[in-house]
């Protein structure tokens, strides 16, 4: 190149040689999407459902129908309660605090099904096992900081890696609590009491939302099952681009493929169960004669009127736009859960952060002081009896009547 000195040429050559020594992480061929419901993972078969396919919904129904038939035989007329927990990063402190306070208040159900996405996936196993694991939820959402979740990579490493951050710390944290003993407890609830624990991930290769039957995984009771359980939890909380994806080896007819799984919020921010599950299959009759309640915890501030002046820089603009897109996406998923519940005769109950919670914005994703304050706020609300919203925000012009009544009562007591 004309004009470059010998020193400059040597510098360019050195950079080129250095770059050639690096390469992107390697991987195997992706599994074709049509085989998602048939492949085995870690030697485990039938532990997940690709719910964008009719065959995946049919497999989901086949397994759930067996549980419902057993319930109808052994517990005729018993109520059915489902809990769904959304994503939200460190704002999961809201759900953790609410569950703790709900236990103290004494009316928390023994949920027949618990589902989780992203931070909700990290909470779901402990919410599923009940009040005995409330201290674990409290520790996870008041005692951790960003360094307990992700290790930032150097600029040089980012260029040739698959994410801005390394989630080894989060995997170690998951492994600390997801032990063989915990899996045996979950397996018992699934195989004996017919309770379900579901976690959602997104297969980035195929764009498929995948629902994992964590009770079925736990029931295998093998080291491979324990490893898969932990990695599914990690995958559901791995925001693509920011965190490394989780690569899963899968086998179909003797050939090994590889799938790239990321945060389940990419495809579903919150989920109850496939909308077509009962009515289109005729299985609705399995629900008849029972009181049905669906509870949904959204770990987000939904009536926040604060704003910010967005910098005219690429990253701040992209970050704010993605945040608003995720909020809109979650609003749609919440409405879908509401309509599904209404169609199938479930009473809808929703909790979320309102502007009653006054606290400066978190300085980071897992700002410990913010999380501790949010946890305490939610715990106090639930301990007094949480005023569940009966409709999603936006379905009516104002907040739900129950939340307004609660807010008026609080304001009235403060003025007396």
C-alpha positions, 0 to 999 in steps of 0.5 A: 500500500503506497505511503506506508512506512516499513514500521507500519507494514510490520504493524499491519502484518503483526495484527494480521498474524495475531488475528489469524491465530484466533477463530470463532468457536466451532460447532456441529451441524444444526438439527433440522426443525422437523426432528426437534420432537424426536431427537434425544438429548444427553440420552434423554428422550421425550423431555421437550416440546417444540410447540410451534409444531402440531406434533410438539403440542400433541406430545405435550397434551399426551403427557399432560393428559396422563397427569390430569386423568390420574388427578381426576381419579385420585383427587376428584374435584380438587382445584387446578392452579398454574403459575407463570413467571416472566423474565426481567433480570434483577427485577426478578426480585419482585417475584421472589419477594412476592412468593416469600410474602405469599408464603407468610400470608398463608394462602399460597397454593401448591401449584399444579404447574409452574412455568418460567422464562429467563429470570423466571426460569431461574426462579421456577424450580424453587417456586415449584418446590414451595415455601421451604425454598423461599430462603433460596429465592431470597438469597438469589435475588438479594445477595447476588451482584453482576459478578455472580452472574457474568464475567465480562470479556476483554475487547479482543476476546469479544471479537472472536467469541459468541457473547459479550459476557461469559456466564460461567459464574451463573452456571456455578450459581445454578449448580450450587443449588440444583443438586441431585437431591433437588432433582429427586424432589422435583422428580417425586412431585412429577411422577407421584404427585403429577405436578409439572415444572416447565422452562422455555428456551429458544432454538436460535438455529430454527427459531423454535420456542422449546418447552422443557419438561423439567420433571421428566428430565429429573425423573431420569435420575442420571448425571446426564439429566442433572447436567441437562437440567442445569444447562436448560436453566442457563440457556433460558437466561442467556440473552443472545449477543450479551451472553454466550448461548448454550450448545446442546448435543442432540442425537437423531438416528445415530447422528449427532447434531448441535443446537444453539439455545438462548433466552426463552424470551426471544420467542416468549416473554411469558407462557402459560401453555399452548393456546390450542392445547385443550379445546382443539384436542377435545381434552377440555373435559379433563378440566371440568368440575374443577376450580381453575386459577392461573397466576402470572408474575411479571417482573417489570414496572408496567406503569412507569412514567419516568423517561430518559434522554437517549444519547445520539449514539448507536449502542444507547439507541439500540439498547433503548429500542430493544428494551421497548420492543421486549416490553411490547412483546411481553404485553402481547404474550401476557394478553395471549396468556389471559385469552388462553386462561379465559377460554379454558375457564381459568380465573386470571390473576396477575402481579407486576411492579407499579409506581407504588415502588419508588426507587432510583433506577438500577445502576446495573442489571443486578444492582443489589441495593435495588433488588433488596428494596424491590424484594422487600416491597413485594414481600410486604405487599404479599404478606398483607394479601396481594391485590391481584389484577384480573386483567392485563394492563392496557386491556382497560384504560386504567389499572385493574380495580383491585390495584386501584382499591389497594392503592387508595387504601394505602394512601388513605391509611397514610393520611390518617 
